Amino acid sequence: MIITSTQSFASLVRTLRLSKNMTKADFAAAVGKSSRWVHDVESGAKQPSLGAVLAVCAVLGQQLVIEPTPTDTVLDTILSDLR
């Protein structure tokens, strides 16, 4: 999934946490944060640090992948085809 905002991250975290049948308290303990922190992240009110995002990913069995933003220009398509 491509995350483009704090809100899309929040929604994904909540969905994945619930799919693992984890309470906010269980998830908070696994991530090393408070239940309030989980609430704030899942509501989009808190922007977690990179370290916290990595901890969240680890607990939820996910990974963080950073890729260049795709471009849709004709020139880029042509150049890509030549490589």
C-alpha positions in Angstrom: 0.0 0.0 0.0 1.2 3.5 -0.8 0.9 5.9 2.2 0.5 9.5 1.1 -0.7 11.1 4.4 -0.8 10.8 8.1 -4.4 9.9 7.8 -3.8 7.0 5.4 -1.1 5.7 7.8 -3.5 6.0 10.7 -6.2 4.1 8.9 -3.7 1.3 7.9 -2.4 1.0 11.4 -5.8 0.6 12.9 -7.0 -1.9 10.2 -3.9 -4.0 10.6 -4.0 -3.9 14.4 -7.6 -5.0 14.4 -6.9 -7.8 11.9 -4.4 -9.2 14.4 -7.1 -9.0 17.1 -4.8 -6.7 19.2 -6.3 -4.2 21.7 -4.8 -0.7 21.8 -3.2 -1.7 25.1 -1.6 -4.9 23.6 -0.4 -3.0 20.6 1.0 -0.2 22.7 2.9 -2.6 24.9 4.3 -4.4 21.8 5.4 -1.1 20.3 6.7 0.3 23.5 4.3 3.2 23.6 1.2 4.2 25.6 -2.4 3.4 24.7 -2.9 7.2 24.3 -0.1 7.3 21.8 -1.8 4.5 19.8 -5.1 6.4 19.9 -3.4 9.6 18.7 -1.6 7.8 15.8 -4.8 6.0 14.7 -6.8 9.2 14.8 -4.1 11.0 12.7 -3.5 13.4 15.5 0.1 12.3 16.0 2.9 12.0 13.5 5.1 9.3 14.7 8.9 9.4 14.4 10.7 7.2 11.9 11.7 4.9 14.8 8.1 4.6 15.9 7.0 3.8 12.4 9.6 1.1 12.1 8.4 -0.4 15.4 4.8 -0.3 14.3 5.8 -2.0 11.0 7.7 -4.7 12.9 4.8 -5.4 15.3 2.3 -5.5 12.4 4.5 -7.7 10.2 5.0 -5.0 7.6 8.0 -3.3 6.1 8.8 0.2 5.1 9.8 0.6 1.5 11.0 3.9 0.0 10.7 4.3 -3.8 10.9 7.2 -6.2 7.7 8.8 -7.0 6.5 7.5 -10.4 6.3 10.0 -13.2 3.9 9.8 -16.1 5.8 11.7 -18.8 6.1 10.4 -22.3 9.9 11.1 -22.2 10.4 9.0 -19.0 8.5 6.1 -20.6 10.6 6.3 -23.7 13.9 6.5 -21.7 12.8 3.6 -19.6 12.1 1.5 -22.6 15.6 2.2 -23.9 17.3 1.0 -20.8 
